[in-house]
Amino acid sequence: MWEELQQITILRTNSKIVGTHIFRKFFLVFLRRTHVI
């Protein structure tokens, strides 16, 4: 039970980190495109 909870929390934190990383990438690309136009 405890190990499963630890794995779930680790997966959640990993998904959060990946989500923020992807969001930053898209945000930077969006800013560059808007500045070009």
C-alpha positions as CSV (number, residue, x, y, z in Angstrom):
1,M,0.0,0.0,0.0
2,W,2.7,2.5,1.0
3,E,4.9,1.7,-1.9
4,E,2.0,2.2,-4.3
5,L,1.3,5.6,-2.8
6,Q,4.9,6.6,-3.2
7,Q,4.9,5.5,-6.9
8,I,1.7,7.5,-7.5
9,T,3.2,10.7,-5.9
10,I,6.4,10.2,-8.0
11,L,4.4,9.8,-11.2
12,R,2.4,12.9,-10.3
13,T,5.5,15.1,-9.7
14,N,7.1,13.7,-12.9
15,S,4.0,14.5,-15.0
16,K,3.9,18.0,-13.5
17,I,7.6,18.6,-14.4
18,V,7.1,17.3,-17.9
19,G,3.9,19.4,-18.3
20,T,5.6,22.6,-17.2
21,H,8.6,21.8,-19.5
22,I,6.4,21.3,-22.6
23,F,4.3,24.4,-21.7
24,R,7.5,26.5,-21.5
25,K,8.6,25.2,-24.9
26,F,5.3,26.0,-26.6
27,F,5.2,29.4,-24.8
28,L,8.7,30.3,-26.0
29,V,7.8,29.3,-29.6
30,F,4.6,31.3,-29.4
31,L,6.4,34.4,-28.1
32,R,9.0,34.1,-30.9
33,R,6.3,33.8,-33.6
34,T,4.4,36.8,-32.3
35,H,7.6,38.9,-32.1
36,V,8.4,37.9,-35.7
37,I,5.0,39.0,-36.9
